[in-house]
């Protein structure tokens, strides 16, 4: 079943041919060996985990190990000395924030690590690929000392997190796909990647950008042996999902001059600005979520009596960050402090965005958003008034 972030989940029929083709093409782009140990942290019933986390290691003769829970990942990765871990972007965001927080809290590390990163970047450029791993040996040991690849899927990771983990010597790549495509359709390689791109289409996957705009962006259509035959007992929805044999993904994106596929966001999430330009909520959320005071956010179009539809955001604050702020500055946490701090963070975000993409209004939420099993916010609930 699809994850259902936009509404009712649909049953996806995947054949043996779909799954087999996806496995063969996937491992032709990223080498997996018998020595690899996968740590699985996602639900087995999700296609990303099932194909990439279970079938892939079985196909390659590697082993799959299962984390006890999301809270025990660091302990589990140490125990099995995992070499490959599949995760959703939210997992890597939290992991990276924890690393950075640990460095900032240590005066010596906060002083010496930034220049060490710059130095190791130069050393890596001249060919010493393992230098970073040795330099940041202590950090690698916290993750079992054997991690070869972190792989992100299910949504687009923050390019700054990908770059940050790589600067500490971790290989980090992302892929793109949908339940309907078994799931991988595009993948970055260890030696050929772009952190802001979904990846290069798999060898037998064809990509068509339907009705591209002036920037070359349009709906991503896919064709290949990994594409499902249709939705279970739903002929109408199946018919609507295809056009001349092309599967209509519902994602908006473009292919750059190097052949990398870029995904802007979901077609159904797009907000049309007053100037008629497309605003992708995911792009705004990615920048806002970098704030240490923002745990998660959801950008949406809200009707305003004076301005018409405006860009609004619902924010769940990071309680730990506010506790730390209160302790270091010896101030009291109240609504005024929270609103003032979040207003400043929204202003910082707006400075990084074109005027038509800027947030005009924000709302503070008490509870985290309801999510799918792959930690995607169920947007349709927010649109229905949550």
C-alpha positions as MATLAB code, in Angstrom:
seq = 'XXXXXXXXXXXXXXXXXXXXXXXXXXXXXXXXXXXXXXXXXXXXXXXXXXXXXXXXXXXXXXXXXXXXXXXXXXXXXXXXXXXXXXXXXXXXXXXXXXXXXXXXXXXXXXXXXXXXXXXXXXXXXXXXXXXXXXXXXXXXXXXXXXXXXXXXXXXXXXXXXXXXXXXXXXXXXXXXXXXXXXXXXXXXXXXXXXXXXXXXXXXXXXXXXXXXXXXXXXXXXXXXXXXXXXXXXXXXXXXXXXXXXXXXXXXXXXXXXXXXXXXXXXXXXXXXXXXXXXXXXXXXXXXXXXXXXXXXXXXXXXXXXXXXXXXXXXXXXXXXXXXXXXXXXXXXXXXXXXXXXXXXXXXXXXXXXXXXXXXXXXXXXXXXXXXXXXXXXXXXXXXXXX';
ca = [
       0.000    0.000    0.000;
       1.065    3.569   -0.661;
       2.034    5.454    2.495;
      -1.070    7.642    2.376;
       0.475   11.058    3.169;
      -2.154   12.721    0.953;
      -5.192   10.657    1.833;
      -6.456    7.123    1.525;
      -3.759    4.521    0.812;
      -4.036    2.528   -2.438;
      -3.117   -1.126   -2.956;
      -0.137   -1.387   -5.351;
       0.349   -4.581   -7.344;
       4.050   -5.415   -7.715;
       5.118   -8.431   -9.770;
       8.189  -10.604   -9.381;
       9.481   -9.004  -12.592;
       9.046   -5.507  -11.094;
      11.007   -6.382   -7.966;
      13.685   -8.434   -9.753;
      14.317   -5.696  -12.319;
      14.620   -3.137   -9.547;
      17.166   -5.253   -7.638;
      19.326   -5.963  -10.690;
      19.396   -2.310  -11.769;
      19.935   -1.026   -8.235;
      23.035   -3.100   -7.490;
      24.499   -2.234  -10.899;
      24.767    1.334   -9.575;
      25.793    0.736   -5.941;
      28.009   -2.242   -5.132;
      26.748   -4.483   -2.321;
      28.951   -7.410   -1.267;
      28.631  -10.542    0.862;
      30.536   -8.712    3.605;
      27.836   -6.067    4.026;
      25.614   -5.985    7.097;
      22.397   -3.983    6.735;
      20.691   -2.442    9.742;
      16.954   -2.175    9.135;
      15.052    0.519   11.009;
      11.948    0.990    8.832;
       8.714   -1.044    8.712;
       9.025   -4.194    6.607;
       5.679   -3.616    4.884;
       7.006   -0.449    3.244;
       8.378   -1.124   -0.261;
      11.578    0.867    0.380;
      12.470   -1.336    3.338;
      11.209   -4.571    1.782;
      13.090   -4.207   -1.531;
      16.217   -2.356   -0.402;
      16.534   -3.547    3.196;
      15.571   -7.206    2.877;
      15.503   -8.421   -0.753;
      18.670   -6.537   -1.730;
      20.957   -8.064    0.945;
      19.419  -11.514    0.289;
      20.042  -11.131   -3.454;
      23.654  -10.058   -2.863;
      24.460  -12.618   -0.154;
      24.749   -9.924    2.513;
      22.959  -10.033    5.874;
      20.034   -8.032    7.246;
      19.798   -7.110   10.924;
      16.809   -5.509   12.617;
      16.911   -2.609   15.051;
      14.828   -3.126   18.193;
      13.322    0.373   17.891;
      14.114    3.873   16.640;
      15.420    4.743   20.128;
      18.015    1.932   20.099;
      19.511    2.573   16.648;
      22.919    3.761   17.896;
      23.251    0.751   20.248;
      22.075   -1.648   17.527;
      24.401   -0.258   14.854;
      27.314   -0.750   17.268;
      26.247   -4.272   18.150;
      25.994   -5.559   14.564;
      28.796   -3.305   13.207;
      26.499   -2.398   10.326;
      28.049   -1.367    7.025;
      24.847   -0.115    5.366;
      21.891    1.671    6.896;
      18.695    2.712    5.123;
      16.731    5.529    6.646;
      14.346    8.388    6.037;
      15.692   11.977    6.043;
      14.224   12.734    9.481;
      16.439   10.025   10.990;
      19.607   11.509    9.484;
      18.560   15.051   10.425;
      18.286   14.011   14.088;
      21.511   12.031   13.912;
      23.431   14.977   12.423;
      21.931   17.480   14.894;
      23.066   15.227   17.737;
      26.616   15.133   16.357;
      26.745   18.937   15.975;
      25.269   19.475   19.439;
      27.920   17.198   20.963;
      30.671   19.211   19.262;
      29.248   22.587   20.354;
      28.986   21.439   23.976;
      32.691   20.555   24.038;
      34.811   23.752   23.972;
      37.915   21.999   22.657;
      36.057   20.113   19.904;
      34.098   23.198   18.859;
      37.432   24.997   18.422;
      39.460   22.334   16.584;
      36.878   20.437   14.485;
      35.910   23.189   11.937;
      39.544   23.704   10.788;
      40.071   19.907   10.799;
      37.095   19.522    8.437;
      38.569   22.131    6.062;
      41.970   20.433    6.166;
      40.492   16.953    5.601;
      38.459   18.290    2.643;
      41.727   19.353    0.981;
      43.376   15.992    1.742;
      40.379   14.140    0.272;
      40.599   16.211   -2.913;
      44.086   14.882   -3.613;
      42.924   11.282   -3.339;
      43.229   10.183    0.308;
      39.638    8.963    0.626;
      40.077    7.132    3.955;
      41.736   10.090    5.704;
      38.465   11.488    7.084;
      37.509    8.130    8.552;
      40.819    7.957   10.419;
      40.695   11.607   11.477;
      37.167   11.291   12.883;
      37.763    7.756   14.155;
      36.086    8.444   17.525;
      32.824    9.495   15.834;
      32.836    6.455   13.510;
      33.323    4.143   16.501;
      30.092    5.520   18.006;
      28.345    4.009   14.966;
      30.142    0.684   15.196;
      33.218    1.703   13.201;
      32.132   -0.144   10.042;
      29.521    2.098    8.364;
      30.203    2.144    4.634;
      27.052    3.859    3.344;
      24.156    5.816    4.768;
      21.268    5.673    2.273;
      18.293    8.044    2.428;
      14.926    7.477    0.776;
      11.226    8.045    1.265;
      11.640   11.835    0.937;
      14.347   14.323   -0.040;
      17.102   14.777    2.567;
      18.538   18.179    3.432;
      21.624   18.706    1.190;
      23.426   20.335    4.141;
      22.967   17.189    6.248;
      24.285   15.034    3.382;
      27.306   17.336    2.988;
      27.829   17.490    6.758;
      27.881   13.706    7.219;
      30.213   13.341    4.251;
      32.590   15.888    5.799;
      32.906   13.554    8.787;
      33.868   10.701    6.464;
      30.489    8.966    6.018;
      29.356    8.049    2.509;
      25.831    9.417    2.100;
      23.628    8.890   -0.947;
      19.968    9.289   -1.701;
      17.572    7.593   -4.052;
      14.138    8.413   -5.406;
      11.096    6.334   -6.130;
       7.564    5.417   -5.217;
       5.763    2.325   -4.010;
       4.462    2.052   -7.588;
       8.029    1.749   -8.968;
       9.188   -1.097   -6.669;
      10.442    1.537   -5.383;
      13.770    2.864   -6.780;
      13.682    4.899   -9.989;
      16.768    7.103   -9.588;
      19.865    6.750   -7.448;
      23.025    8.655   -6.630;
      26.267    6.709   -6.774;
      29.137    6.707   -4.299;
      31.447    8.278   -6.852;
      28.862   10.240   -8.852;
      26.356   12.192   -6.811;
      24.668   15.537   -6.258;
      23.306   16.216   -2.775;
      20.449   18.331   -4.124;
      19.439   15.727   -6.739;
      17.307   12.595   -6.477;
      19.880   10.731   -8.564;
      20.488    9.296  -12.017;
      17.648    7.177  -13.450;
      18.246    3.415  -13.168;
      19.590    1.786  -16.378;
      16.182    0.628  -17.657;
      14.100    3.508  -16.310;
      13.028    6.216  -18.730;
      12.062    9.688  -17.485;
       9.760   12.155  -19.214;
       9.071   15.654  -17.879;
       5.484   16.391  -18.853;
       4.554   19.942  -19.891;
       7.728   21.610  -18.568;
       7.548   25.281  -17.539;
      10.097   28.004  -18.378;
      12.522   26.448  -15.859;
      12.180   22.938  -17.319;
      10.081   21.658  -14.399;
       6.992   19.545  -14.950;
       5.347   16.361  -13.724;
       7.752   13.413  -13.655;
       6.536   10.484  -15.767;
       8.319    7.133  -15.605;
       8.500    3.999  -17.726;
      10.437    0.803  -17.025;
      10.275   -2.842  -15.902;
      10.020   -1.698  -12.277;
       6.690    0.118  -12.825;
       3.603   -1.617  -11.390;
       0.853   -3.027  -13.634;
      -1.761   -1.096  -11.632;
      -3.671   -0.548   -8.389;
      -5.431   -3.501   -6.778;
      -9.114   -3.732   -7.761;
      -9.168   -0.083   -8.848;
      -9.324    0.222  -12.626;
     -10.330    3.884  -12.674;
      -7.409    5.056  -10.509;
      -5.060    2.820  -12.526;
      -6.265    4.347  -15.804;
      -5.813    7.880  -14.412;
      -2.246    7.040  -13.284;
      -0.996    6.171  -16.781;
      -0.717    7.986  -20.130;
       0.520    6.078  -23.208;
       2.335    3.604  -20.951;
       3.968    6.336  -18.838;
       3.331    6.293  -15.090;
       2.406    9.756  -13.794;
       4.215   10.093  -10.451;
       2.459   13.214   -9.160;
       5.897   14.703   -8.406;
       7.182   17.882  -10.043;
      10.826   17.983  -11.115;
      13.375   18.354  -13.877;
      16.435   16.646  -15.370;
      19.637   18.713  -15.384;
      22.370   18.888  -18.025;
      24.275   16.022  -16.332;
      21.275   13.677  -16.420;
      20.426   13.969  -12.720;
      16.752   13.979  -11.770;
      15.702   16.740   -9.350;
      12.398   16.620   -7.462;
      10.812   19.940   -6.430;
       7.819   18.544   -4.561;
       4.407   16.938   -4.857;
       2.031   18.308   -7.487;
      -0.882   18.240   -5.004;
       1.072   20.307   -2.444;
       1.947   23.197   -4.762;
       0.805   26.647   -3.667;
       0.211   29.179   -6.448;
       1.535   32.603   -5.392;
      -0.209   35.888   -6.199;
       2.279   36.371   -9.044;
       1.205   33.005  -10.495;
       4.459   31.227   -9.580;
       4.652   27.761   -8.017;
       5.715   27.517   -4.383;
       6.764   24.051   -3.204;
       6.134   23.701    0.559;
       8.917   21.111    0.885;
      11.556   23.646   -0.208;
      10.486   26.174    2.457;
      10.182   23.482    5.144;
      13.689   22.169    4.429;
      15.208   25.584    5.203;
      13.015   26.295    8.246;
      13.659   22.843    9.734;
      17.379   23.626    9.924;
      16.621   25.887   12.869;
      17.528   24.279   16.210;
      14.261   25.671   17.633;
      12.058   23.972   15.018;
      11.328   20.286   15.511;
       9.107   20.044   12.428;
       7.002   22.273   10.213;
       4.311   22.165    7.573;
       3.882   24.939    4.993;
       0.479   25.466    3.397;
      -1.635   28.066    1.591;
      -3.965   29.931    3.946;
      -6.768   32.291    2.968;
      -6.291   35.821    4.303;
      -9.172   38.352    4.216;
      -6.890   41.128    2.958;
      -4.199   39.406    0.917;
      -5.959   36.330   -0.494;
      -3.953   33.074   -0.267;
      -0.739   33.529    1.699;
       2.150   31.237    2.660;
       1.564   30.026    6.221;
       3.333   27.474    8.359;
       2.468   25.336   11.361;
       5.481   24.759   13.607;
       6.236   22.259   16.355;
       9.001   23.746   18.494;
      11.977   21.804   19.829;
      11.489   21.828   23.605;
      15.087   20.787   24.317;
      16.458   23.789   22.393;
      14.273   26.175   24.426;
      15.292   24.552   27.732;
      18.940   24.976   26.727;
      18.309   28.613   25.752;
      16.597   29.319   29.081;
      19.432   27.726   31.083;
      22.298   29.419   29.236;
      20.683   32.884   29.298;
      18.965   32.446   32.673;
      15.557   33.419   31.330;
      12.067   32.034   31.762;
      10.346   30.008   29.013;
       6.956   31.528   28.212;
       4.730   32.083   25.176;
       6.330   35.454   24.493;
       9.859   33.976   24.353;
       8.713   31.116   22.085;
       6.848   33.412   19.656;
       9.712   35.952   19.559;
      12.334   33.242   18.908;
      10.249   31.511   16.216;
       9.512   34.889   14.553;
      13.284   35.457   14.317;
      13.790   31.981   12.837;
      11.032   32.610   10.252;
      12.731   35.907    9.333;
      16.057   34.076    8.844;
      14.304   31.575    6.581;
      12.608   34.314    4.547;
      15.967   35.963    3.858;
      16.996   32.792    2.018;
      13.849   32.715   -0.138;
      12.533   34.679   -3.100;
       9.836   37.189   -2.067;
       6.956   35.113   -3.496;
       8.044   32.069   -1.422;
       8.285   33.897    1.909;
       6.285   32.905    4.982;
       3.683   35.528    5.903;
       2.157   33.865    8.961;
       3.080   31.169   11.459;
       1.139   29.068   13.990;
       2.673   27.201   16.948;
       1.422   23.641   17.492;
       1.478   21.832   20.829;
       1.680   18.300   19.423;
       3.751   16.658   16.699;
       2.054   16.030   13.362;
       0.524   12.652   12.664;
       2.811   10.747   10.308;
       2.911    7.746    8.017;
       5.109    4.726    8.827;
       7.956    6.374    6.879;
       7.680    9.523    9.014;
       6.021   11.693    6.355;
       3.498   14.185    7.730;
      -0.077   13.382    6.739;
      -0.715   16.701    5.000;
      -4.366   16.025    4.239;
      -5.131   16.075    7.992;
      -3.749   19.602    8.276;
      -5.759   20.730    5.266;
      -8.808   19.266    6.978;
      -8.269   21.558    9.940;
      -5.822   19.726   12.241;
];
